[in-house]
Every structure is written in C-alpha cells, then in structure tokens.
Amino acid sequence: MSDVTIMVPHGIVQALRLPPDTIQAALQQELALALYQRGILSSGKACALAWVNRWEWEKLLEARKIPRHYADEDLDQDIAYATGGQ
C-alpha cells in the first residue's frame, strides 16, 4: 500500500487556531493519538505517524490522559527479554 494524503479544506485549515507552520505536525499528532486511543494503531506505529520520538510520544499520551495499551502478555515478553529468557 502506498502513502495516503488526507485533504483538509482550505476553510478548515484557516479556522484552526494554530500557527501556520505547526498545522501539519499538529494534525499528524491528533490523528496518531486518536488512532492509538481507539486501538487501531500500536504505540510504535502511532509514534511514527506523529513524527515524534518515543519520549515525546509518552509525554503526549500523558498530557491527554490516554491510557497505554499494555497487556499482561506484553509485560511477560518484556520481562523475558530483560532477563535473557526470550
């Protein structure tokens, strides 16, 4: 699948209460946060979509009070990896 371009009408872009040079990044972050919150994207993929590093992504989630999707099996895998027992 190729990249997807989302068209935002000019009137809506003008109505955004954001500095013009931050609009694209802000919309990317909003989309990433919404898709992650709905469980449509993983944290890593949403982080990439938002064009931020992992630490910035964690700050965004915290600021929006969006719970992390972290299942018990994820914790088990992380513990196994950390202790060398993959």
C-alpha positions in Angstrom: 0.0 0.0 0.0 1.2 3.5 -0.8 1.2 6.7 1.3 -2.2 8.3 1.8 -2.8 12.0 1.6 -5.7 13.5 3.6 -7.2 16.6 2.1 -8.2 19.3 4.6 -10.3 22.0 3.0 -8.7 25.5 3.0 -11.5 27.0 5.1 -10.9 24.4 7.9 -7.1 25.0 7.7 -7.7 28.7 8.1 -10.1 28.1 11.0 -7.5 26.2 13.0 -6.2 28.2 15.9 -2.7 27.1 15.3 0.4 28.9 13.9 0.5 28.1 10.2 3.9 26.4 10.4 2.7 23.9 13.1 -0.6 22.8 11.4 0.7 19.7 9.6 2.6 18.4 12.6 -0.4 19.1 14.9 -2.8 17.2 12.6 -0.4 14.3 12.3 -0.2 14.1 16.1 -4.0 14.4 16.5 -4.6 11.6 14.0 -1.9 9.4 15.7 -3.4 10.0 19.2 -6.9 9.2 18.0 -6.0 6.0 16.2 -3.9 4.8 19.1 -6.7 5.6 21.6 -9.2 3.6 19.6 -6.7 0.6 19.3 -6.3 1.0 15.6 -2.6 1.6 15.7 0.1 0.3 18.0 2.1 2.7 20.1 5.2 2.3 17.9 3.3 2.9 14.7 1.3 5.9 16.2 4.6 7.4 17.4 6.0 7.2 13.9 2.8 8.7 12.4 3.0 11.5 14.9 6.6 12.2 13.8 7.9 12.3 17.4 10.4 10.2 19.3 9.3 7.7 21.9 9.8 10.1 24.8 7.7 12.8 23.2 5.0 10.2 22.4 4.8 9.2 26.0 4.5 12.9 27.0 1.6 13.3 24.5 -0.2 10.3 25.9 0.3 11.6 29.5 -0.8 15.1 28.6 -4.0 13.7 27.0 -4.5 11.2 29.8 -4.7 8.4 27.2 -4.1 5.0 28.8 -1.3 2.9 27.4 -2.4 -0.3 25.7 -0.2 -2.8 27.6 -1.4 -6.4 28.1 -0.1 -8.9 30.6 1.5 -10.9 27.8 3.4 -7.7 26.7 4.8 -7.4 30.3 5.7 -11.1 30.2 7.6 -10.7 27.0 9.4 -7.6 28.2 10.4 -9.4 31.4 11.6 -12.4 29.5 13.6 -10.2 27.1 15.1 -8.2 30.0 16.2 -11.3 31.8 17.5 -13.0 28.8 14.9 -15.7 28.7 13.2 -14.8 25.4 
